[in-house]
Structure formats: structure tokens, C-alpha cells
Amino acid sequence: MRIAKPLCAVLIAISGLTLQAATQRGAWEQPADVVLHATSRNLQRDTTVDPLVRRYEVPGEQVKDRWIRAIDFHPSDSSSIRSAFFFVDKTGQWLGSWRPGEKLVAFPESVAALLPAASKVVIEIHYSQATDIDKSGDQSLALYFTDKKPLRPLTGIGVEARVEVPAGGDLVRIKKEFAVISDSYALSVRPEMLTAGRSVEITMLDPSGGSAVLLNVEDFSKENGDPYIFEQPLFIPKGTRIVATAVYQNSEAQTLEDLFKLTVSMYPSDEHRLTSYEPTPRRPVRKAAPKKAPAKKAPAKKAPAPKRP
């Protein structure tokens, strides 16, 4: 398989502008359809978990299902924020990410992400320093919709499982996989584990026998369970197996209940679209000629009885 850039690095470069460069935003200069504001009233994450992360769940303000074509994040102070990530709460669908200097995130042509009616948009902001949070102010996220259902909807597929990690400190290794059922492009991968997670490797095995390491995190912690975003959308052919190997370790005195979850955000490939979307022509059905009712036979005449002499 031909891959534009090596994928076996420990961290895949995170960039929201690989989908569409900011210089191409001319088509998006129209006003946004809705602007969401991250304020203290929709702050969700407990600051004791990670003092540098704030998680906001903002109502999407939509009474019907909508399709998102682009998003535009506006921080009040970009110098105080290291990165930001955006998701749909009902589906867990990743929408994009932001880093200082970046602006618009637009999906490729004919691709859009579903925002279900009455759902919320999660805005997760990672700050540079704890002191920056108080002066950062309110942040906003502009959404641009399309009125047409996209030919290639953005979806998140993957695996999820509960993991029991025995006490004692021994390493516990698990392997999970799933198959890609149609030619697709992947935008990001997101592994999630809890306190006992130590490392994770995600490998792509294509039908021809080729393989590539998509992600290798050797020192995993639950605080770095953010999406890893490909510098360019990665083509994945039908039948490819995505295999994840995760390692856990529990030094506590009792068994821990942990989690393994892997989500890959992808959309169908228009270059290899199946022709079965079109209805198969049917042969004309010939109607059978109506059956004729059987002719009724006249009752047989009785022979005259012989006359007595």
C-alpha cells in the first residue's frame, strides 16, 4: 500500500487544517449558521481530574437533525490555549481540533458530520498553564451546515470492551480488531483506557498482506486519550483489519475494572463507490394468459326404456 508519510511514529501530527487549508476559506465567508459559546454554566469536567483541561457541553440549538460541513473555533485568548477538540455528545463523533494559528476546519467535498436534533457539542480545551484559565474568558465555536444529506457521511467505527486487570503488577495484554467493510478514508484514531492502561499499538493489515503501524503510544495515560489526527486523510481499502494491542498493569491490591475503546473517524471513498447504490433493472414480467374455464358437458341423454309387449 502506498502511504504518503510514515505512520509508525509514536505520535501522529495533530492538525485541524489538513482537511482544508485556512487560505481556502473563501467559500466559507458567509455567516455561520449558529455560534456556540463555551461559558462557565456549561462547564462539565471536574478540575481535580486535570487542572489544565476544561470540558464544555454546549447545546447545539437545533430542533432537527443537521449536517455539519465546517467549524470555526474562536478563542478569546489564543496564547493561553494549547489545543482544543470538538465532539458530538450523542454519537461521540469527532468533529475536528484546533491549535494556535489555525482557524477553519472544513470536511472534504461531499462529506459532513451528523448533528442530531437536541444534541450537544463537546468543546474540550487544553490550557498551557493553570494561571491561563482564569484570564482566558469565553470561547466560541461557529458551525456551518449543509441542507443536503452528504454522499459520504462522516462516521466513527471501532471496538469497545471492559477489561479486568488482576492485582499483582503483571502486564496484561489484550488484542481487539475490526474490519473495514467498504473503501474509506480515515481522518483520526482515538484510543481510550483508564488508570491501568500503559501502552497501545494500532496496526492496519490490508487485504493484500501489507501492514502499517498507525499509532504507537508507549507511555499511555488516560489524560492523553485525545484523537490522533492524520496529516492527510488516509485511504483504507475494503477488507482491511484494524488491530489494536493494549497493555495494562495493576499494582493495586485488588482487581481493577478498566476500559479499552478505539474509535476511527472515517468517511466512504467516492473513488471506489459501489455501483449497487443504483437499483438493478428488472426484467419485464409477462402476464400469463387467463385460463379458460372448462366447457360444461351436456348431460347424457338416457336411452328410452324398452316397451313391454
N, C-alpha and C positions, 0 to 999 in steps of 0.2 A: 504494500500500500504506500502511496506517496503522501508524505506528510510535510507541510510547508516548513515547520520548525520542530526541533527536537522536543519531545514531550516527556522525557524521563527526568526532568529537573524536579527538585524537592518541592518547589512552589511554582505554579503556573502564573505567569504575569497577570495581574488583575487590572482590567481596564474596561470602562464602560463605553469608550469611544471606538472600540474595534468593530462595533456593529455599524456605526455610521459616523464619519468624522464630523467634528463641530463645524468645519468650514462648509459642510454640505447642508446647513440648516436653513437654507433659503426656502425650501418647500414647507418649513415649519414656522415661518414668521407670522402666521396667522395667530390670533389669540388662542390661548389654551381653552379647552372645553371646561375644565374645572381645576381649581388650585386648592390643594390641601395644605393645612397648616399644622405643624407639629408643635404643640404647646404643652404646658405642664398638666393640663386637665386630661390629656390622653397619654400621659407617660405611664408605661406598664412595667418596665424592668426594675426590680429591686436593686438599688445602688450597692448593696452589700455583695452582690454576685460579682460584679466587675465595675469598679468605680469610674472607669473610663468609657463605659458603654451606656447609652440610653436607647430604649426601645419604645417607640410610639405606635399606637394602633389608632389610625385616623379614619373615621367613616368616609367611605367613597362617595357618598351623597348621590347614589344612583338608585332609581326605583325599578330599573330593568337591567338585564344583562347588557354589558357594553364590552367592546373590544379595544384594547389599548394598542396604539401604533407607536407612541413615543412618550417619553417622560423627560422632565427637565427639573433638576434639583437646584434650589436657590438657598444656600446657607446665609445666615446673617453675618457670619464672620468666617470666611473660608480658611483663614490661617489657624483657627483653633480646632479644626476637624481633620482627622487623619483619613477617614473614609466613611462611606455611607452605603447601605444596602436596602433594597426595596423588594417586598413580597406582597402577595395577596393572602389574607388570613384564612379564607375559606378553603382554598386549594393548596396553599403553600407554594404557589408558583413564584419563582424568582422573576423579577422584572428588570433588574439592572443594578448597577453600582455606580459610585461616584468617588472621585479623588480630586484634590485641589487642582484647579486648572481645567477640569472637564466640565462640560455643560450638558448638551443634549444627548440622550440615548434613544436612538430610533431603531426599530427592528427592520430586518431586510424586507424588501418589497414582497407583498402578499403574505407577510407574517404578522400576527397580532396575538396578544395575550388576553384571555378572558378575565373580566372583572364582573363576577356575579352580582346580581341585584342585592342591595343592602349589605354588601361585604365591606371589609375594612382593608386599608393599605397599611402594611407594616413598614415603618421607617426606622431603621436601626443605624444609629450614629455612633462612630468611634472617635473619641476626642484625643488630642495629643497629650494633654495634661489635665489633671483633676481641676486645676485652677481655671482652665479654659471654659469649663462647663457653665459656670455662673455668668460669664460675660458673653456667651455665645448667642443668647436671645432665641427668638423663634425661627424655625426653618420652614420652608415651603416646598411643595412638590407639585409641578404642573403636569396634568395628564392631557394627552391628545388622543381622541377616539376616531375610529372609522365606523361608518354606518353599515358597512357590508361585512358579512361573516368572511373571514380570511380563507383563502385557499389552503394555507399552511398554518394552522393554529399552533401556537407555542404551548408545549405541554411539559410536564415533569414526570418521568418514569423512573423506577428504581426498585429497591427492596427495603424492607424494614423487619426487624426481628428483635425479640427480647433475648438477652444473654445473661446466664447465671455464671458468675465468676467466683470459683471456690476460694476460700481463705488459704493462706499459706505462702503467698508470694510467687508461686509458679506462673510462668507465662502461659496464657490460654490463647490459642489461635483458632479463628473461625474463618470460613470461606463462604461467601454468598455470591450469586451471579444471576443475571437475567439476559435474555436475548432481545435484540432489536428486530422488530417484525417488519420494518419497511426501511428503504433508503432514507436517511435522515441527516440533518446537521445538528451537532451538539454545540451549545453555547457555554455551558458551565457544568461543573460537578460539585456536589456538596456532600461530604461525609459528616455524619454526626455520631458521636459517642459521649458517654458520661464520664464519671470520675475515674473509672478503671481503664479507659482507653489509653493505649500507649503509642500505637503506630497504625498506619493504614497504607495499603498499596492498591491502586486500581489499574487494572490491565485490560486492554482491548484485544480480543482474539477474533480476527476476521475470518470469513468462510474459506479463504484461500490458504489459510495456515499461518499468515503473518500475525505479528503481535507488536504492541507498543505499550509502554507504561504511560498512562495518562497522568497519574499523580502518585507521589511517594512522600508521605509525611512521616518522618522517623521519630519525631518528638511531639506527639499529638496531645492537645489539651482541649477540654470542652469549650474554652474561651476562643479557640481559633477555628471553630466549626463554621466559618463563613464560606460562601461559594468561591471556588477557584475557577476563574473565567479564562477561556482560551483567547489568545491574542487574535485569532481569526476563527470563525465558525469551522468546526471540524467535521468533515464528511465521514459518516459511519454507514457502511453498506448493510443491506438486509441480511439477517442471519448472524451478525456479529454478536459475540458474547462479551458482556462486560463483567469482569470477575474482580471482586474485592476481597482482599485478605486483611483482616484486622487482628491486632494483638492486644490482649488485656492482661492486667496484673492487679491482684488484690492483696495488699499487705495487712488488711484488717483481720480481726479475729473471727469474723463471720462472713458467710457468702453475701456477695453484693449482686443486686439486680441492676444490670446495665442495659444499654441500648446499642443496636447497630442500625443505622439508616443511611442509605445512599440515594441521592436524587440527581438525575441528569436532566437538565433543561434542553429540549431539542424541538425541532420542527421538521416536517416532511420535506424531502428534496423534490423540487419541481423538475429537475433534470431527469429523474428516473421515476416519474409519476406513472402509476399503473393505469393501463387503458381500461381496466374493469370498472372505472367510475362511470363509463357510458353504458347505457342499457344495451344488452345483447339483442340484435334484431331477431324477431320471431318469424318463423315460417307461417305463411297463411294457412289457416285451418280450413280444410274443405268440409263442408257440411254434408253429412250422409243423406242420401235421398230418403224421404219418408217411406216407411214400409207400407205396402198396400195391405189393407185388411183382407184376410182370406175370403174368397167368394162363398156365399152361402149356397149350399146344395138344396135343391128342391126335394122335399120328402118323397121317398119312393112310393109309387102307387101300388096299392095292394091288388093282387090278382083277384078277379071275381070268383066268388065261391062257386063250386060246381053245383049245378041244379040236380035235384033228386028226380029220378024217373017217376 
